[in-house]
Amino acid sequence: MKNLLLFCVLLLFVSCNSDTNGIPCTEEARAGLNVTVRDAQTTNYLGIGTTIVATDGTYSETLQFIEGIIPSFAGAWEREGNYTLTVSAQGFTTFVSETITVASDECHVIPQQVEISLQPE
């Protein structure tokens, strides 16, 4: 039992990274922007064929589509910023968001969850 406890403690230290303040941080990258898109009339989720571009000043990035039961889009991986999202899909009016601020703590960005409803044309 004692060996199992020692193994678990060692595994914890190996699986975490530490910054200069000694705070344990995980090594996985986190998306600062996590977006779902719905049809405003039917409330169905939109996925393939939808494009989301995140812009922060001169920086811009097309968010990555992630298939699933609830399709979503992710981006701004470990990147702070003040983003505007431009969302477009065929048959829908293009949507431009208000500013979405992505901040960070000692280890990672703090993910922002955003749901957008697109109006059919």
C-alpha positions as CSV (number, residue, x, y, z in Angstrom):
1,M,0.0,0.0,0.0
2,K,2.9,2.4,0.9
3,N,4.5,1.7,-2.5
4,L,1.2,2.4,-4.3
5,L,0.9,5.8,-2.5
6,L,4.6,6.7,-3.4
7,F,3.9,5.7,-7.0
8,C,0.8,8.0,-7.1
9,V,2.7,10.9,-5.7
10,L,5.6,10.4,-8.2
11,L,3.1,10.2,-11.0
12,L,1.5,13.5,-9.9
13,F,4.9,15.3,-10.0
14,V,5.8,13.8,-13.4
15,S,2.5,14.8,-14.9
16,C,2.7,18.4,-13.8
17,N,5.0,21.2,-14.8
18,S,6.0,24.0,-12.5
19,D,6.4,27.7,-13.3
20,T,8.9,30.0,-11.5
21,N,6.6,30.5,-8.5
22,G,6.4,26.7,-7.8
23,I,2.8,26.4,-8.9
24,P,2.1,23.0,-10.5
25,C,0.9,23.5,-14.1
26,T,-0.4,20.9,-16.6
27,E,1.3,20.6,-20.0
28,E,-1.7,20.5,-22.3
29,A,-2.6,23.5,-24.4
30,R,-5.9,25.2,-23.7
31,A,-8.1,27.0,-26.2
32,G,-8.9,30.5,-25.2
33,L,-12.0,30.6,-27.4
34,N,-14.5,27.8,-27.4
35,V,-17.5,28.5,-29.7
36,T,-20.8,26.8,-30.6
37,V,-23.0,28.1,-33.3
38,R,-26.8,27.6,-33.7
39,D,-29.4,28.4,-36.3
40,A,-31.4,31.2,-34.7
41,Q,-34.7,29.8,-36.0
42,T,-34.4,26.0,-35.5
43,T,-31.8,26.2,-32.6
44,N,-29.9,23.3,-34.4
45,Y,-26.1,23.4,-34.0
46,L,-24.1,24.4,-37.1
47,G,-20.8,22.8,-37.9
48,I,-19.3,21.8,-41.2
49,G,-19.5,24.8,-43.6
50,T,-19.3,27.3,-40.8
51,T,-16.3,29.5,-40.6
52,I,-15.2,31.5,-37.5
53,V,-12.3,34.0,-37.8
54,A,-11.0,35.4,-34.5
55,T,-9.2,38.8,-34.8
56,D,-7.1,40.6,-32.2
57,G,-5.5,43.7,-33.7
58,T,-3.3,42.5,-36.6
59,Y,-3.5,38.9,-35.5
60,S,-6.2,36.7,-37.0
61,E,-6.9,33.0,-36.9
62,T,-9.6,30.6,-38.3
63,L,-10.9,28.6,-35.4
64,Q,-10.6,24.8,-35.7
65,F,-13.8,22.8,-36.2
66,I,-14.2,20.0,-33.6
67,E,-16.8,17.3,-34.5
68,G,-18.9,15.8,-31.8
69,I,-22.4,15.5,-30.5
70,I,-22.3,19.2,-30.1
71,P,-20.1,20.6,-32.9
72,S,-17.8,23.3,-31.7
73,F,-14.9,25.5,-32.7
74,A,-11.7,26.2,-30.8
75,G,-8.8,28.6,-31.1
76,A,-6.5,31.2,-29.5
77,W,-4.5,28.3,-28.1
78,E,-2.7,29.6,-25.0
79,R,-3.0,33.2,-26.4
80,E,-4.4,36.1,-24.4
81,G,-6.1,38.9,-26.3
82,N,-9.2,40.9,-27.1
83,Y,-10.9,39.1,-29.9
84,T,-13.7,39.9,-32.3
85,L,-15.3,36.8,-33.9
86,T,-16.6,36.9,-37.5
87,V,-19.0,33.9,-38.1
88,S,-20.2,33.0,-41.5
89,A,-22.1,30.1,-43.1
90,Q,-23.9,29.7,-46.4
91,G,-27.6,30.7,-46.1
92,F,-27.0,32.8,-43.0
93,T,-26.2,36.5,-42.3
94,T,-22.6,37.0,-41.2
95,F,-22.3,37.8,-37.5
96,V,-19.6,40.0,-35.9
97,S,-19.3,39.7,-32.1
98,E,-18.5,42.2,-29.5
99,T,-15.0,42.0,-28.0
100,I,-14.2,38.8,-26.1
101,T,-11.3,39.0,-23.7
102,V,-9.1,36.0,-23.1
103,A,-7.0,36.4,-20.0
104,S,-4.6,33.9,-18.3
105,D,-3.6,32.7,-14.9
106,E,-0.2,31.4,-13.8
107,C,-0.4,28.4,-16.0
108,H,-2.9,28.7,-18.9
109,V,-5.4,30.9,-20.7
110,I,-8.8,31.1,-19.1
111,P,-11.1,29.5,-21.7
112,Q,-14.1,31.6,-22.8
113,Q,-17.2,29.7,-23.8
114,V,-19.3,31.5,-26.5
115,E,-22.6,30.6,-28.1
116,I,-23.6,32.4,-31.3
117,S,-27.0,32.3,-33.0
118,L,-26.9,32.9,-36.8
119,Q,-29.9,34.4,-38.5
120,P,-31.0,32.7,-41.8
121,E,-30.9,35.0,-44.8
